[in-house]
């Protein structure tokens, strides 16, 4: 499976539209002879013929990224896709034979969950507020802070159950997240940087995100994010048909609204030995590789899962497109920062 649309740019933008259309005619219109193509075009031709030997096979595999003329719906679809991807990464982690890998996979997992919640909060606000100038002001005053975003949504007075215990729990949960990750960077980067100057030189300072060891319960943090998403999704008036169905459901959401049965603590410790994410131990601030690998491994898992789904169901599903792009982008950024750190003097 590949994330392309036959009506738009195919694989990359290195070809002009005319040349692109010419190659697409492998399947549509006039037949193309390989020998008539240039080197790069021949490579693309060979790839298409090998991966998609027939027009029907190509059409099954094509995926088109759709956008609405409504940011609320765009954010909602992306939020659901991030939530699905996060849940799938939890399954990947729970199936991992090496429990040591949970310690780094924890970061992209939380990042995906947190991004899904942020997008859903913004979708709810944009659902109610269509004025463009007010939307810009909203983005400016909330940024990435889940607590502030939720306060803005609460102020809209659209939730008849706002005073129930479940939504009090939700506000407390977001407050606890914001105490630790107000600007959405604590799980993108396991360490933070700043430059200091002295009389003679500049020094790169590295600060740990986790200053001490924590043994995080994987199942509890996943469950809390799932409840948070489900509670917020109740405020969406209408789900577009294009939304992917979340392939899991939280148990007894109605009971949870009246009587939440879990703590609002964000990074709760405990759980089964093989389902704990140990963070803050054996912490090496200059070791970027493990964290970059964790992001890229999650992206690869999500992509291969879509390939498997396509093989079994003969239907493309590109719900992981944006999550995979975000994960790979972060893996690349961490790798680049490792190179930069080598060029700077590290003062631990």
N, C-alpha and C positions, 0 to 999 in steps of 0.2 A: 504494500500500500504506500502511496506517496501523496503528500498534501499538495495537490495541484488541481487546477481547473482547466479543461480543454479550451474554454472560451477566454481565458486570460493568459497570464504568463506561465509557461510550462517549465518547471524545475528551476530555472534561473533566468536572469535578464540579459544574458550575454548575447542573445540572438535578437536580431531585428524582428519586427512583427511579420514581415514577409517571409523571412527564413523560418520562423517558427511555424507559420501556417503551412509552409512547404513540407516540413517534417510531419506535422499532424496529418497531412494527406496520406501518410502510411495507412491510415484507417479511413480517412474521409476524402473522397474525391479521387484525383489522379494518383496513380501509383508512383512512388519515388524510388529511383535507383540509387543504391548506396554509393556507387562510384562517382555519381554526379555531385556528391556532397563534399564539403570541406572537412578538415580534421575534427574540429569540435562537433560539427553536425553529425559526423559519422559516429562519434562516441555516443551521442544522444540517441541516434537511430538504433545503434546496437543495443543500448539499454532498454529502449521501448520494446523492441522486437523480442528480446529475451524475457523481460518481465511480463509483457502483455502481448502474447502471440496472436490475439484476435481483438477485433473492435469491441466485442461484448465484454471481454475480460478487462479491457481498459475502462469502459464505462462503469463497470462494477467498482473499480478501484478509485475512480476519481472522487475527490472531495472538494467541495467549494465552501469557503468561509463566507457566511452570510452576515450581513449587517442590516439592521432596521433603521428607519428614519426616526429612531427613538432611543436615546442613550439609556433610558431605564431598562428597556428590553435587552439591549446589548450587554449591559452590566449584569443583568439577571442571568442570561444564558452563560456568560463567562463564569459567574459565581457558581452556578450548578456544575459546570464542567470542572472547576477547581475543586469543588467539594467531592465529586466523583473520583477525581484523580488522587486526592488526599486519602480517601478511604481505600483505594486500591493500593496505595503505597503502604498503608498500615497492614494490609493483607500480605504484601511482599515482605515487610519487616517480620511479621509473625511467622512467616514460612522460612525465614533466614536461618541457616544452620549455624552460622557463626554469630553468636550473640554480641561479640565485640563490635560488629558492624552496625548494630542498632544505635550505638553511641554517636555515630556521625549521620546515619540516615534520619535520625531524630530531627535534624535541622531542616532538611527539605520538606519533611512531613508536616511539621508545624507551620512552615512557610506557606505551604499550599492551603492548609486549613485557614490560616489567618487571612490570606488573600481572598479566599472565598467569602469570608464574613465581611470583609471591607467592601467588596464589590456588591454584596447583597444589601448592605446598609445604604450604599449610594444609590442602588437601584430603587430602593423603597422611597428615598427622599425625592429622587427625580420623577418617580411615579406621581407624586403629589405636587411637585413644584416644577412647572414648565418654563417659567421666566428665565431666560438665558443669563441675565445679569445677576439674578439671585442665585442661580446655580454656581456661577463663578465665585461669588462671595462665599457660598457654602463650602466649596472646595478649598478656598483660601483659608478659612477659619478652622476647618476640621483636619485638613491634610490626611494623615494616615492613622490618626488616633481613634481607636475603636470606641473608647469611652465617650469622647466628644461627639463622634458620629452618632452613637446611640442616643445621647442626650438630645441631639437635633431631631432625630426620628421620633423620640418620645414627645417632644414639644409640638409635633404635628397633631397629636391627639387623635390618632387613627386606630388605636388599639383598644377595644372594649375590655380586654383582660389586663390592661396595663397595671392595675393595682394588685393582681394576683401574685402569689409567692414565686411562681416560675419566672415571671418577668423581673421581679426584684432580684432573684438569683442571677438572671441574665445581666442586669446592670452591674451587679457586684463582680461577676466573672469578667466583664469587659474592663472594669476599674482595675482589677488585679492584673490583667494583661498589660494595660497601659502603664502601670507602675514599672513594668519591666521592659516593655517594647512599645513605647509611645509612637515612634516614627518608623516602625516596620523595618528595622535593620538588624535586630538582634539575632534573627534566624537566617538572614542572608549572609551575615559575616560573623563567625564565631569569635572575632576579636575586632577591636576598634583601634584606629590609628589617629595620631595627631603629631604634628611637628613642633618641636621646642627649639628655641634659640638660646645659645649662651654667648659668651664674649667671642669665642673662637669659631663656632661651627653650629650647624643645625643637626638635630638628632631626631630619629624616628622613634616615637614612643608607641608601644603596643599594650593595650589594656584588654584583659580578658573579659568576655561577657559573663562567664560563670566564674566567680572568684573562689568558689568552694564546690566540693563534690555534691551532686544530687543524683539520686536513683529514682528517675521518673517512671511512673506507672504508664506504660504505653496505652493500655486499654482505657484507663480512666481519662486521659487527656483526649483521646480520640472520641470517647463517648460524650464528653462535655462539649467539644466542638460540634458534634452531630446534633445534640440537643439545641445548642445555640442557633445553629442554622435552621433547624426545624421550627423553632419558636419565631424566628424572623420571617421565614417563608410564609407563615400564616398571614402576614401583613401584605403579601402580594395579591392584588385584586384578580389578576388574570395571567395564567402561564401561557406564553406563546407555544404554538404547536411544535416549533423548532427546538424547544427545550428537551434535553435528554432526561429521561426518567432516572432518578437516583435509585440505584439497584439495591438499596437496603432501606430499612425503616427503623427509627428509634421506637423502642417499646413504650406503650402506654403514655403517649405524649399528653393526653388529657389529664392523667393522674399527675404527671410531672408539673404541669401548669399550676395545679392546686397545691402540690406538696413535693417540691424537688427532693430527690433522694440521694443527691451527691453534693459534695462541697463545692463552693465557688472558687476555691483555691486554684490558681492557674497551673503551677508546676507541682502537682501533688506527687509525693513519693510513695513507694511501696509496690505492691503487685507481685506477680509470679516472677521467679528468678530469671526465667528465659524470656520474659516480656518487660524487662526493665531497660531503660536507656540511661546509662551511667555517663554523666557529663561533668566536666570540671576536674576529672582525675587524669593524671599523666598528661597534663595540658601543655602543649608545645605551641606557642603563639606563631612561630614561623613555619609550622607544618601545614601548608595550605593543601597539600595533595589529597589528604584523606577527605577533606570537606568538599573539594572540587569533584573528587571521584564520587562522593555520595550523591551530589546533585546530578551528575551525568548518568550514574547508575539508575537513579529513579526515572530519569527521562528515557533511558533505553528500555527499562521495564515497561513503562506505559506504552511506548511505541510498539514494542514486540507484542504486547497484549492486543493492541489494535490489529496487528497483522494476523494474530491467531484468530481473533474474532472474525476478521474478513475471510480467512480460509474456511472457517466452520460455517459461517452464515451467508457468505457471498454478498455481503453488504458492507460498504465502507462506513466507518464511524470515526469522525475526526474530532470528537469531543476533547481529546487530550492535546489538540494542536497548541492552544495558548499555554497551558501548563508546561508542555514539553519545551516550548520556546523560552519560557521564563526560566525553567530549570537549567537549560543549556546556556542561556545568557549568564546566569549566575556562576556556573561552572567555569565559563571562559573568564569572567571578571576575577574570580578568585585565583585562577592560574596566572593572569596578568599581574595581579597584585603580588604574587609570589616573585615574579621576575623583577618587579619594581623594588620589593623589599631587599632583594639581593644587591641592588644598586645603591641602596641607602644604608647608612650606618645604623645598626640596630643597637639601641641602648635599653636593655631589659630592665 
